[in-house]
Amino acid sequence: AYIADFPAEAQKLLVQMRATILKAAPLAEETISYAIPSYKLNGLLVHFAGYANHIGFYPGTGAITEFSEELASYKTSKGTVQFPIDQKLPLKLIANIVKFRVKQNLEKKK
């Protein structure tokens, strides 16, 4: 339902983002938190959201730091990255970030 409210081009990217997260973290619980799609696995994993000019991806500070070189061409902040809506999503990078977050959260469980 969240994705359906966006224009077709944004929907395409949001569907790709969702599928990539679910594939990288198949055991994660999909929910809506902060009014955006969110994923939990032993705590918060990642969020994403659609905006007029970008797709926001929220993997947290540690992931942004860990992947800073790969994210250098994107606008980032403390725990957020913005993927421009007029470009292809870096799906492999997103998957790697999600897998990193899964590993972090599972280690936290130990």
N, C-alpha and C positions, 0 to 999 in steps of 0.2 A: 504494500500500500504506500509506503514511503516513496519508493522509486516512481510509482505511477503518477505522482504529482509534478514530475519534471518534464521538460521538453524532450523530444525523441532522442536527440544527440546526447543529452546528459543522461537519459535513461540507459542508453547503450553502455556508457562508461560506468554507471552505478551498478548495472547488472554484472559487468566484467569484474568490478571491484568485489562485489559480494561473492561471486563464484570463486574468485582467487582466494579470498579469505577462507571460505568454507573448505576448499580443497587443501589449503595449507594447514588448517586446524580443524579437521573433521570432528573432533570431540568437543569443540567449543559450543557453548550455548548461545544461540542467536536471540537477541532481544532488542528492545528499544530503550535507550537510556539517554537522558539529556535531549530527548525528542529526536534522536538520530540512531541509525543502526549500530548496534554494539555487540561485542562478542566477549564471553566470559569463559575462562578455564582456570580454575583455582585463582579466582580474582579477575579483575578487568584485563582483557587482552588488547583489543583495539576498538576504535570507532571509525566511522566514515560519514561524510555528509556531502550533499550537493549544494553548490552555490552558483550564482550567475556566471562567474568566470573561471571557476575551478572546482575540483573535487578535493575536499579536505580529508586528510587521513591522519588519524590520531593514535600513533603507536606508543607514545610516551617518550620521556627524555632520554632514557638509556638507549632506545632504538635509534633515535635521531643522532645521538653521539656515535653509536657503533657504525652506522651507515653514512656518516657525514660525507665521505668522499663520493659515494654513489649518488647522494642527494644534492651534491654541490650545484647542480644546474636548476634546482627547484627552490622556491621560496620556502624557508623553514623557520620555525620558532622553537621554543623550548621543547615541546612535545608534539609538534604539528608539522606536516608537510602539505604544500598545495600543489596539486597537479593541474596545469592549465586545461581547460575544457576543450580547447582547440587542438590538443595533441593526444597521441596514443598514450594510454597508461603504461608505465613500466611494470608489467604484470609479474615478471620474474623477480624484480627487485621487491615488489610488494609481498610476494610469496616468501621471499627470504626474510623480510622483516617480520612477517607474521610467525614464521618458524622460529626466529630468534626470540620473539615474545613468548611463544609456547614453551621453549626451553627455559627461559627466565622464570616463568610462572610455575613450571613443574619442579624446578630446583628449589623454589621458594617453599613448595609443599613438603620437601624433605626436611 
